[in-house]
Amino acid sequence: MKRLAVCILLFASVLSYAQNANTFFPPAPGYKWYYKNTPLDTLNNPQETASTYRIDSFAFNGNYKGLEASIVYSKQRLLTINQPSPYTDTAYHNFQTTNGWEYLQFGNLDSIPFISQLGLVNFFKGLEGWYSTYRYAQTVNSTYNLFSKDTSIVYNGTTYPLRFKTDGKRLNDETVSTINGNYLSKKFIVTVNLSYLLTVPPLPPVPISILNRPDTVWIASNVWIVKEAAPTQIVDLSNLGQAVRFAFPGEIVTLTFPPSAIEPVSSEIPAGYSLRQNYPNPFNPATKISFDIPASSHVNLSVYNMLGKEVETLVNENLKAGKYEVSFNGSSLSSGTYYYKLTTGKFTISKVMTLIK
């Protein structure tokens, strides 16, 4: 009986943990995610030179469309992770027992010519709503439907019945290696499918796939999404008698380093200006730089190569008197010797550091 009681307690513990879907999301507003988006070509090869960046910010908790929501602001298509840019997009997340819900929204569809020309604006608007996208207690390798809806369009005088469907599937947990470390993650595939409905009475309609796009998502506890991958898909409408063929681009989204962040480390007002040796040194690829300023002033802290070319600006702003620490990441630089220089209105000093990869 004692062994049975232990088994029951273990089962209850596992069940209780599985029900807390919100444990896969940061516990409080203020968290930021820094992502690198790398597009894929038609052969699904990464195009690193075309990579852009995205910053998501957990802004606050509130109510949205009838549910309690964790509200995330986003700025996308940044050319560098430090690029000044306003937040332009908003995402909404809700967590109920074992499910993570997302609010599906399409934005301004009227601005997309072929959507409005085909009369699909109202169709897609009708799909907007809350969906339990990530089901953490779902049996591994079993598929669940998020929605399925039929419509029809008229193109070049011909009517085409269509079905738009999205399914989810939970896969085995997987450890994801990122530039920020390794994360044991829940793994899901969310597949968007667009099909032509071939009808031969009296048989029921047979869906013929036009687009089948699987989006693989890895979600880590207290971190949220650490990686996404969606392949490039070729859409070919020649089977429908239309000479239309194009690529629906894929991409890989991974966590990346945040911009160099300055943090006050003490409210004590220092006696004078100072710049300390970075630690660790040598470093690979991250290090920290500390400095003191005894009075409010404009501060510039930059990194240069040995030819005197600036390779990164770490600080360029007005700071109050205090002790500060800056994180610097040299992952984009080659091994070698660099120097960093602190400049204020009354003080300039530099030190040497070594990056070894």
C-alpha positions as CSV (number, residue, x, y, z in Angstrom):
1,M,0.0,0.0,0.0
2,K,2.9,2.4,0.8
3,R,4.3,1.8,-2.7
4,L,0.9,2.5,-4.2
5,A,0.6,5.7,-2.2
6,V,4.0,6.8,-3.5
7,C,2.9,6.1,-7.1
8,I,-0.3,8.1,-6.6
9,L,1.7,11.0,-5.2
10,L,4.2,10.9,-8.1
11,F,1.3,10.8,-10.6
12,A,-0.4,13.7,-8.9
13,S,2.9,15.7,-8.9
14,V,3.4,15.1,-12.6
15,L,-0.2,16.0,-13.4
16,S,0.0,19.1,-11.4
17,Y,3.2,20.2,-13.2
18,A,1.7,19.4,-16.6
19,Q,-1.3,21.6,-15.8
20,N,0.8,24.7,-15.2
21,A,1.1,25.8,-18.8
22,N,2.2,29.3,-17.6
23,T,5.5,27.8,-16.3
24,F,6.6,27.9,-19.9
25,F,6.3,31.7,-20.0
26,P,8.4,34.2,-18.1
27,P,6.8,34.9,-14.7
28,A,6.6,38.7,-14.8
29,P,6.5,41.5,-17.4
30,G,9.8,43.1,-18.3
31,Y,11.3,40.0,-20.0
32,K,12.7,40.6,-23.5
33,W,13.5,38.1,-26.3
34,Y,16.2,38.8,-28.9
35,Y,15.8,36.7,-32.1
36,K,17.7,36.2,-35.3
37,N,15.6,35.5,-38.4
38,T,17.4,33.7,-41.2
39,P,15.5,33.2,-44.5
40,L,15.7,29.9,-46.4
41,D,16.2,29.7,-50.2
42,T,14.1,27.3,-52.4
43,L,16.4,24.4,-51.4
44,N,16.0,25.4,-47.7
45,N,19.6,26.6,-47.4
46,P,20.0,29.4,-44.8
47,Q,20.8,32.8,-46.3
48,E,22.9,34.3,-43.5
49,T,23.6,37.5,-45.4
50,A,19.9,38.2,-45.5
51,S,19.3,37.7,-41.8
52,T,17.3,40.2,-39.8
53,Y,16.5,40.6,-36.1
54,R,13.4,40.7,-33.9
55,I,12.9,41.9,-30.4
56,D,9.9,40.9,-28.3
57,S,9.0,42.6,-25.0
58,F,6.7,41.2,-22.4
59,A,4.9,44.4,-21.7
60,F,2.1,43.7,-19.2
61,N,-0.8,41.4,-18.2
62,G,-4.3,42.4,-19.1
63,N,-7.6,41.3,-20.6
64,Y,-8.0,40.8,-24.4
65,K,-11.1,39.5,-26.2
66,G,-12.5,37.9,-23.1
67,L,-9.3,36.2,-21.7
68,E,-6.5,37.1,-19.4
69,A,-3.6,37.8,-21.6
70,S,0.2,38.2,-21.4
71,I,0.8,41.0,-23.9
72,V,4.0,41.1,-25.9
73,Y,5.1,44.0,-28.1
74,S,7.4,43.2,-31.0
75,K,9.6,45.0,-33.5
76,Q,10.7,43.1,-36.5
77,R,13.0,43.1,-39.6
78,L,15.7,45.0,-37.8
79,L,19.0,45.1,-39.8
80,T,21.0,45.0,-36.5
81,I,20.0,44.0,-33.0
82,N,20.8,47.5,-31.8
83,Q,18.8,49.3,-34.5
84,P,16.5,52.0,-33.0
85,S,13.0,51.2,-34.0
86,P,9.5,51.4,-32.4
87,Y,7.4,48.4,-31.4
88,T,4.9,47.9,-34.2
89,D,3.2,44.5,-33.5
90,T,1.4,43.0,-30.6
91,A,0.9,39.3,-29.6
92,Y,-1.5,37.9,-27.0
93,H,-0.9,34.7,-24.9
94,N,-3.2,33.0,-22.4
95,F,-2.4,29.9,-20.2
96,Q,-5.1,27.6,-19.0
97,T,-4.3,24.3,-17.2
98,T,-2.2,22.3,-19.8
99,N,-2.8,24.6,-22.8
100,G,-1.0,27.6,-24.1
101,W,-3.4,29.8,-26.1
102,E,-2.6,32.4,-28.8
103,Y,-4.8,35.0,-30.4
104,L,-4.7,34.7,-34.2
105,Q,-4.9,38.0,-36.0
106,F,-4.1,39.0,-39.6
107,G,-3.7,42.7,-39.5
108,N,-4.6,44.9,-42.4
109,L,-5.5,42.4,-45.1
110,D,-7.0,45.1,-47.4
111,S,-3.4,46.2,-48.1
112,I,-2.6,42.8,-49.7
113,P,-3.9,43.0,-53.3
114,F,-4.6,39.4,-54.1
115,I,-6.4,38.8,-50.7
116,S,-8.8,41.6,-51.4
117,Q,-9.1,40.8,-55.2
118,L,-10.1,37.2,-54.3
119,G,-12.6,38.3,-51.7
120,L,-10.8,36.5,-48.9
121,V,-10.6,39.4,-46.4
122,N,-13.8,38.5,-44.6
123,F,-12.8,34.8,-44.7
124,F,-9.5,35.4,-42.9
125,K,-11.1,37.9,-40.5
126,G,-13.5,35.2,-39.6
127,L,-10.7,33.0,-38.4
128,E,-9.4,35.5,-35.9
129,G,-9.8,34.4,-32.3
130,W,-8.2,32.4,-29.4
131,Y,-6.7,29.0,-30.2
132,S,-5.1,26.4,-27.8
133,T,-2.0,26.2,-30.0
134,Y,0.4,24.4,-27.5
135,R,-1.0,21.5,-25.6
136,Y,1.6,20.4,-23.2
137,A,-0.3,17.3,-21.9
138,Q,-1.0,16.1,-25.5
139,T,0.0,12.5,-26.2
140,V,3.3,12.6,-28.1
141,N,3.0,12.2,-31.9
142,S,-0.8,12.6,-31.9
143,T,-2.4,15.4,-34.0
144,Y,-5.0,17.9,-32.8
145,N,-7.0,20.2,-35.0
146,L,-7.0,23.9,-34.2
147,F,-9.5,24.9,-36.9
148,S,-10.8,23.9,-40.3
149,K,-12.9,26.2,-42.5
150,D,-14.1,25.9,-46.1
151,T,-14.6,28.7,-48.6
152,S,-14.5,29.3,-52.4
153,I,-12.9,31.9,-54.6
154,V,-13.5,33.0,-58.2
155,Y,-10.3,33.3,-60.3
156,N,-10.3,34.0,-64.0
157,G,-14.0,33.1,-64.2
158,T,-13.6,29.7,-62.4
159,T,-14.8,28.9,-59.0
160,Y,-12.4,27.0,-56.7
161,P,-13.6,25.5,-53.4
162,L,-10.9,25.7,-50.8
163,R,-10.2,24.4,-47.3
164,F,-8.0,26.2,-44.8
165,K,-6.9,24.0,-41.9
166,T,-4.4,24.2,-39.1
167,D,-3.3,21.2,-37.0
168,G,-0.9,20.9,-34.1
169,K,1.3,18.0,-32.9
170,R,3.4,17.5,-29.9
171,L,6.7,15.7,-30.4
172,N,9.2,14.3,-28.0
173,D,11.0,16.8,-25.8
174,E,14.3,17.9,-27.2
175,T,17.3,19.8,-26.0
176,V,18.0,22.9,-28.1
177,S,21.5,24.3,-28.3
178,T,21.4,28.1,-28.6
179,I,24.0,30.9,-28.4
180,N,22.6,31.5,-24.9
181,G,23.0,27.9,-23.7
182,N,21.1,24.6,-23.9
183,Y,17.4,24.4,-23.2
184,L,15.3,21.2,-22.6
185,S,12.2,22.1,-24.6
186,K,8.7,21.0,-25.5
187,K,8.6,20.5,-29.2
188,F,5.5,21.2,-31.4
189,I,4.7,21.2,-35.1
190,V,1.9,23.6,-36.2
191,T,1.0,22.9,-39.8
192,V,-1.0,25.3,-42.0
193,N,-2.7,23.6,-44.9
194,L,-4.5,25.1,-47.9
195,S,-6.3,22.5,-50.1
196,Y,-8.4,22.5,-53.2
197,L,-11.6,20.5,-52.7
198,L,-12.1,18.2,-55.6
199,T,-15.8,17.2,-55.8
200,V,-17.1,14.2,-57.7
201,P,-20.7,13.6,-56.7
202,P,-21.9,11.7,-54.9
203,L,-18.6,11.2,-53.2
204,P,-17.5,13.7,-50.4
205,P,-15.0,16.4,-51.4
206,V,-11.3,15.2,-51.6
207,P,-8.8,17.8,-50.4
208,I,-5.8,18.3,-52.8
209,S,-3.0,20.1,-51.0
210,I,-1.9,23.4,-52.5
211,L,0.2,24.6,-49.5
212,N,1.3,22.5,-46.5
213,R,3.6,24.5,-44.2
214,P,4.9,22.9,-41.0
215,D,6.2,25.3,-38.4
216,T,8.4,23.5,-35.8
217,V,8.5,25.3,-32.4
218,W,10.7,24.6,-29.3
219,I,9.5,26.1,-26.0
220,A,11.6,26.1,-22.8
221,S,10.3,26.5,-19.2
222,N,10.3,30.1,-18.0
223,V,11.8,31.3,-21.4
224,W,9.1,30.6,-24.0
225,I,10.1,30.1,-27.6
226,V,13.8,29.4,-28.1
227,K,13.7,28.3,-31.7
228,E,11.3,28.1,-34.7
229,A,11.8,26.5,-38.2
230,A,9.6,26.6,-41.2
231,P,10.7,25.2,-44.6
232,T,10.3,27.1,-47.9
233,Q,7.2,25.8,-49.7
234,I,6.6,25.8,-53.5
235,V,3.0,26.6,-54.4
236,D,2.2,25.2,-57.9
237,L,-1.4,25.8,-59.2
238,S,-0.8,24.0,-62.6
239,N,-2.9,21.1,-61.4
240,L,-5.8,23.6,-61.2
241,G,-5.3,24.8,-64.7
242,Q,-3.5,28.0,-63.7
243,A,0.0,28.9,-64.7
244,V,0.9,30.1,-61.2
245,R,4.0,28.9,-59.4
246,F,5.8,30.7,-56.6
247,A,7.9,30.0,-53.4
248,F,6.4,30.7,-50.0
249,P,9.6,31.6,-48.1
250,G,10.7,29.7,-45.0
251,E,13.0,30.8,-42.2
252,I,14.8,29.7,-39.0
253,V,14.3,31.8,-35.9
254,T,16.9,31.4,-33.1
255,L,17.7,33.2,-29.9
256,T,20.6,35.7,-30.2
257,F,22.6,37.8,-27.9
258,P,20.8,41.0,-26.7
259,P,22.5,44.3,-27.4
260,S,25.2,45.2,-24.9
261,A,23.3,46.1,-21.8
262,I,24.5,48.7,-19.2
263,E,23.6,48.0,-15.6
264,P,24.1,50.2,-12.5
265,V,25.9,48.0,-9.9
266,S,25.9,50.4,-7.0
267,S,24.2,53.6,-5.8
268,E,27.5,54.7,-4.2
269,I,28.9,57.8,-5.8
270,P,32.5,57.0,-6.7
271,A,35.4,59.4,-5.8
272,G,36.6,59.6,-9.4
273,Y,36.5,58.3,-12.9
274,S,37.8,54.8,-13.5
275,L,37.7,52.1,-16.1
276,R,38.5,48.6,-15.0
277,Q,40.0,45.6,-16.9
278,N,37.3,43.5,-18.5
279,Y,36.6,40.1,-16.9
280,P,37.2,37.5,-18.0
281,N,40.2,38.3,-20.2
282,P,41.0,36.6,-22.5
283,F,37.3,35.9,-23.3
284,N,35.1,33.8,-25.6
285,P,32.8,35.3,-26.7
286,A,31.4,37.4,-23.8
287,T,33.0,39.6,-21.2
288,K,32.0,42.4,-18.7
289,I,33.5,45.9,-18.5
290,S,33.0,48.0,-15.4
291,F,33.5,51.8,-14.9
292,D,32.8,54.6,-12.5
293,I,31.7,58.2,-13.0
294,P,31.6,60.6,-10.1
295,A,29.2,63.1,-11.7
296,S,26.4,63.1,-14.3
297,S,27.8,63.3,-17.8
298,H,27.5,62.0,-21.3
299,V,29.4,58.7,-21.5
300,N,30.8,56.9,-24.6
301,L,32.2,53.4,-24.3
302,S,33.3,51.9,-27.6
303,V,35.4,48.9,-28.8
304,Y,38.1,49.3,-31.5
305,N,40.3,46.9,-33.4
306,M,44.1,47.5,-33.4
307,L,43.8,49.6,-36.6
308,G,41.7,52.1,-34.7
309,K,38.4,51.2,-36.4
310,E,35.4,51.2,-34.1
311,V,33.7,47.8,-34.1
312,E,30.9,48.4,-31.6
313,T,29.5,51.2,-29.4
314,L,28.6,49.8,-26.0
315,V,27.4,53.1,-24.3
316,N,26.5,56.4,-25.8
317,E,24.2,58.2,-23.4
318,N,23.9,60.5,-20.4
319,L,24.4,58.7,-17.1
320,K,24.1,59.7,-13.5
321,A,27.0,59.4,-11.1
322,G,27.5,55.8,-10.1
323,K,29.2,52.5,-10.8
324,Y,28.3,50.6,-13.9
325,E,28.8,47.3,-15.7
326,V,28.4,46.6,-19.4
327,S,28.1,43.1,-21.0
328,F,30.0,42.8,-24.3
329,N,29.7,39.9,-26.8
330,G,32.3,39.4,-29.5
331,S,30.6,36.6,-31.3
332,S,30.6,38.5,-34.6
333,L,34.3,39.4,-34.3
334,S,37.4,37.3,-35.2
335,S,40.0,36.3,-32.6
336,G,42.5,39.0,-31.8
337,T,43.4,42.0,-29.7
338,Y,41.0,44.9,-29.2
339,Y,40.8,47.9,-27.0
340,Y,37.9,49.7,-25.4
341,K,37.8,53.4,-24.6
342,L,35.8,55.3,-22.1
343,T,35.2,59.0,-22.9
344,T,33.3,61.6,-20.9
345,G,33.5,65.4,-20.9
346,K,36.4,65.4,-18.5
347,F,38.0,61.9,-18.8
348,T,39.4,59.5,-21.4
349,I,41.0,56.1,-20.8
350,S,41.4,52.9,-22.7
351,K,42.4,49.3,-22.0
352,V,43.3,46.3,-24.1
353,M,41.4,42.9,-24.2
354,T,41.9,39.7,-26.1
355,L,39.2,37.6,-27.8
356,I,40.2,33.9,-28.3
357,K,37.8,31.6,-30.2
